Amino acid sequence: MKYTQFFIQAFSFLALTKICYSAEASKPEYLSIEGFQNCTGSKTISTYEIYCLPEIQNGSCTNSSWEALHVN
C-alpha cells in the first residue's frame, strides 16, 4: 500500500509537469526551478530517481519554488 500511494503521487507529479518520455524529449521543466529538491520527496529505482510533490509544503521549500511547481 505504501508503494501504491508513492506511485500515485509520482504519476500525479509527472502529469502536473507534463513530462513525456521520448528520444527527443527535452529536460523536464521542474529541473529549472531553483530549489525544487527542497519541495519534493524522491525515490531511487534502479538507475533513475522519481520525484513526488507532497500535498503540503514543507518548511525547507520556498514559496517561489512551491508556486512554480504548481503552475498549470
MITI-292321 format. One record per residue: residue number from 0; chain; x, y, z of N, C-alpha, C, CB in turn. Coordinates in steps of 0.1 Angstrom, whole numbers, always signed. Each point is the difference from the previous one (the first is absolute). Glycine has a CB too. Example, Ala and Ser with C-alpha at 12.3 -4.5 7.8 and 13.67 -1.06 7.14 Angstrom:
residues 2
(atom 0,'A',(+132,-57,+78),(-9,+12,+0),(+9,+12,+0),(-19,-12,+12)) (atom 1,'A',(+15,+23,-19),(+9,+11,+0),(-8,+11,+8),(+12,-6,-22)) 
***
This chain:
residues 72
(atom 0,'A',(+8,-12,+0),(-8,+12,+0),(+9,+13,+0),(-18,-13,+12)) (atom 1,'A',(+29,+12,-5),(+9,+12,+1),(+5,+3,-14),(+6,-6,+24)) (atom 2,'A',(-2,-4,-31),(+5,+3,-14),(-10,+4,-9),(+17,-17,+4)) (atom 3,'A',(-30,+12,-3),(-11,+4,-8),(-2,+15,+1),(-10,-23,+3)) (atom 4,'A',(+10,+28,+10),(-2,+14,+2),(+11,+8,-6),(-12,-5,+21)) (atom 5,'A',(+25,+0,-20),(+11,+7,-5),(-1,+1,-15),(+14,-8,+19)) (atom 6,'A',(-18,-3,-26),(-1,+1,-14),(-11,+8,-5),(+10,-22,-1)) (atom 7,'A',(-21,+23,+8),(-11,+9,-3),(+5,+14,+1),(-17,-16,+9)) (atom 8,'A',(+24,+20,+1),(+6,+13,+1),(+10,+3,-11),(-4,-1,+25)) (atom 9,'A',(+12,-9,-28),(+10,+2,-11),(-7,+3,-13),(+16,-15,+12)) (atom 10,'A',(-26,+7,-15),(-8,+2,-12),(-6,+14,-1),(-4,-25,-1)) (atom 11,'A',(-2,+29,+13),(-6,+13,+0),(+10,+11,-2),(-17,-9,+16)) (atom 12,'A',(+29,+7,-11),(+10,+10,-2),(+4,+1,-14),(+8,-3,+23)) (atom 13,'A',(-6,-9,-29),(+4,-1,-14),(-11,+6,-9),(+14,-20,+4)) (atom 14,'A',(-26,+18,-1),(-11,+5,-8),(-1,+16,+2),(-13,-22,+2)) (atom 15,'A',(+16,+26,+10),(-1,+14,+3),(+11,+8,-8),(-8,-6,+23)) (atom 16,'A',(+20,+0,-24),(+10,+7,-7),(+1,-3,-15),(+13,+0,+21)) (atom 17,'A',(-23,-8,-26),(-1,-3,-14),(+13,-6,-6),(-17,+18,-2)) (atom 18,'A',(+22,-27,+10),(+12,-7,-5),(-4,-11,-10),(+13,+5,+22)) (atom 19,'A',(-6,-6,-33),(-2,-11,-9),(+14,-6,-3),(-21,+10,-10)) (atom 20,'A',(+22,-23,+8),(+12,-7,-2),(+1,-4,-14),(+1,-8,+23)) (atom 21,'A',(+9,+13,-30),(+3,-5,-14),(+15,+3,-3),(-24,+4,-8)) (atom 22,'A',(+29,-9,-3),(+14,+2,-3),(+3,+15,-2),(+0,-22,-11)) (atom 23,'A',(-10,+30,+7),(+2,+14,-3),(-5,+9,+12),(-3,-5,-24)) (atom 24,'A',(-1,-1,+35),(-5,+8,+11),(+11,+9,+6),(-16,-18,+5)) (atom 25,'A',(+12,+30,-2),(+9,+10,+6),(-1,-2,+15),(-3,+17,-19)) (atom 26,'A',(+12,-10,+27),(+0,-1,+14),(-14,+4,+6),(+25,+5,+0)) (atom 27,'A',(-30,-12,+10),(-12,+4,+6),(+1,+14,+6),(-5,-24,+5)) (atom 28,'A',(-6,+32,-6),(+0,+14,+5),(+4,+1,+15),(-17,+5,-18)) (atom 29,'A',(+12,-14,+26),(+3,+1,+14),(+14,+0,+4),(-21,-11,+4)) (atom 30,'A',(+30,+6,-13),(+14,+0,+3),(+6,+14,+0),(+2,-23,-10)) (atom 31,'A',(-9,+32,+3),(+5,+14,-1),(-5,+9,+12),(+1,-3,-25)) (atom 32,'A',(-9,-3,+34),(-5,+7,+11),(+10,-1,+11),(-24,-4,-6)) (atom 33,'A',(+29,+16,+10),(+11,+0,+11),(-6,-5,+13),(+11,+19,-11)) (atom 34,'A',(-5,-29,+17),(-4,-5,+13),(-11,-11,-1),(+7,+22,+9)) (atom 35,'A',(-10,-27,-21),(-11,-9,-1),(+2,-13,+9),(-4,+8,-23)) (atom 36,'A',(+17,-11,+25),(+3,-12,+9),(-5,+2,+14),(+20,-5,-15)) (atom 37,'A',(-20,+18,+19),(-5,+3,+14),(-15,-2,+1),(+20,+16,+3)) (atom 38,'A',(-27,-16,-14),(-15,-1,+0),(-5,-14,-2),(+0,+24,-8)) (atom 39,'A',(+9,-33,+3),(-5,-13,-4),(+6,-11,+8),(-2,+9,-23)) (atom 40,'A',(-5,-21,+23),(+6,-12,+5),(+6,-7,-12),(-17,-1,+20)) (atom 41,'A',(+25,-9,-17),(+6,-7,-12),(+2,-15,+4),(+11,+21,-8)) (atom 42,'A',(-10,-29,-2),(+3,-14,+2),(+8,-5,-12),(-21,-4,+13)) (atom 43,'A',(+33,-2,-10),(+8,-5,-11),(-4,-15,-3),(+19,+15,+8)) (atom 44,'A',(-21,-17,-21),(-4,-13,-5),(+10,-4,-11),(-25,+4,+6)) (atom 45,'A',(+33,-14,-4),(+10,-4,-9),(+9,+12,-3),(-15,-17,-10)) (atom 46,'A',(+15,+22,-2),(+10,+11,-3),(-7,+13,-2),(+14,-17,-11)) (atom 47,'A',(-26,+19,+15),(-7,+13,-1),(-7,+4,+13),(-3,-4,-25)) (atom 48,'A',(+0,+16,+26),(-6,+6,+12),(-14,+5,-3),(+23,+5,+10)) (atom 49,'A',(-33,-8,-2),(-13,+5,-2),(-3,+11,+11),(-8,-22,-10)) (atom 50,'A',(+3,+33,+6),(-3,+11,+9),(-15,+0,+2),(+20,+13,-6)) (atom 51,'A',(-25,-11,+18),(-14,+2,+4),(-3,+13,+7),(-2,-25,+1)) (atom 52,'A',(-8,+31,-5),(-4,+13,+6),(-10,-3,+11),(+4,+13,-21)) (atom 53,'A',(-1,-10,+34),(-10,-3,+10),(-11,+10,+0),(+18,-9,+14)) (atom 54,'A',(-29,+6,-8),(-12,+8,+1),(+2,+13,+8),(-14,-20,-3)) (atom 55,'A',(+23,+19,+13),(+3,+11,+9),(+14,+5,-2),(-17,-8,+16)) (atom 56,'A',(+19,+21,-17),(+13,+6,-1),(+8,-2,+13),(-9,+17,-16)) (atom 57,'A',(+21,-22,+15),(+8,-2,+12),(+9,+13,+3),(+1,-25,-4)) (atom 58,'A',(+5,+25,+16),(+7,+12,+4),(+12,+4,-8),(-8,-6,+22)) (atom 59,'A',(+14,-4,-29),(+13,+4,-7),(-3,+4,-15),(+12,-16,+15)) (atom 60,'A',(-25,+16,-18),(-4,+4,-14),(-4,+14,+0),(-8,-23,-5)) (atom 61,'A',(+14,+31,-4),(-3,+14,-1),(-14,+2,-7),(+25,+6,+0)) (atom 62,'A',(-31,+5,+4),(-13,+3,-7),(+1,+1,-15),(-7,+12,+21)) (atom 63,'A',(+18,-6,-26),(+1,+2,-14),(+2,-13,-7),(+10,+22,+4)) (atom 64,'A',(-3,-32,+2),(+2,-13,-6),(-13,-8,+0),(+24,+0,+8)) (atom 65,'A',(-31,+1,+4),(-13,-7,+1),(-10,+5,-10),(+5,-3,+24)) (atom 66,'A',(-6,+16,-26),(-9,+6,-10),(+4,-4,-14),(-5,+19,+16)) (atom 67,'A',(+18,-19,-19),(+4,-4,-13),(-3,-14,-4),(+19,+17,+2)) (atom 68,'A',(-18,-26,+8),(-3,-14,-2),(-15,-2,-2),(+20,-6,+14)) (atom 69,'A',(-29,+15,-10),(-14,-1,-1),(-6,+7,-12),(-1,-3,+24)) (atom 70,'A',(+9,+9,-33),(-5,+7,-12),(-6,-11,-9),(+17,+19,+2)) (atom 71,'A',(-29,-16,-8),(-6,-9,-9),(+5,+1,-14),(-20,+1,+14)) 
***
